[in-house]
Amino acid sequence: MRIQDMMGLGPKSAEMLAHAGIATVDDLRNAGSIGAFVAVKKTGQPASLNLLWALEGALTNQPWKEVAKRERTRLLLALDLVER
């Protein structure tokens, strides 16, 4: 399976991740949604929180909109800890 074939991700997301050094599904799993999101941001790419929701959704096989509703607070707190 390719990154762009995962739920909620497509060619644009895969391109952003590849630019951040995350080229395979295993790379994404190893980085986790927070790590991958931070890696994309560090490259200077315009990463919105929708990408974070999509990454978490891809890793947990959930639609990104459900992730945004149910996991928003947990993900934002985890992101804040990593970015400090």
N, C-alpha and C positions, 0 to 999 in steps of 0.2 A: 504494500500500500504506500502511496505517496502522500505527502502532507496535504496537497491540494484535494485529495480524495477523502479526507477526514470530514466529518460532519461540521458544517459551519465555516470551513476554510476553503479557499480557492486559490487560483494562480497568484493573485496579488498578495495574499497573506503568505503563501509559500515563498514568493520573491523577497518579501520583507524579512522573513525568517532566514532565508539563505544568505542574505546580505549581512545578517547578524551571526552567521556561522552555524545556523541550525538548518541542516539540509535533509535530514531524514526523520521519519516518525520516531525512531529510537532517540535521536538527538533531542527532539521535542519532549518526549517522555522523561528523559534524563534531566532536562532543564526545568520541566514543570511549567505551568502557565505563567506564574510570576517571574521566574527566571528568564523565560523566553521573552516576555513582555519587556522586562528591563533591558535585556540584550538588544532588542529592536530599538528601544528608545535611545540607548547609548550610541547607536549608529547615526542618530540625528534624523531618523525617519519620523514622519508624523504619525505616531501611534496613539490612537484614541482608546478610551476605555472599552469601546466595542471590540477591539482586537483582544483585549484581556478576556472579555466574556466569551468570545469565539474560541480562544485557545483553551480555556477551561472546559467549554462545551465539547470541543474536539477530543480532549483527553478523557472526559467522563461520559461521552456519548449522549450529550444533552443539547437541545437547541439553545443557542446563545441567549435568546430572550428569557428563557427559564433560568439560566445561570444569572443573568442580570437581576432577576427578581429574587431568587432564593439565596444566592451566594455573594451578592454585592458587598455586604458589610464585611464578611470574612475575608474576601479577596482584597478589599481596600485596606483593611487593617494589616494584612500580610504584606501588601505592597508598601505601605508606609514603613513597616519595620525594615524591609530590605533597602529602601531608598534613603534611610537615615544614615 
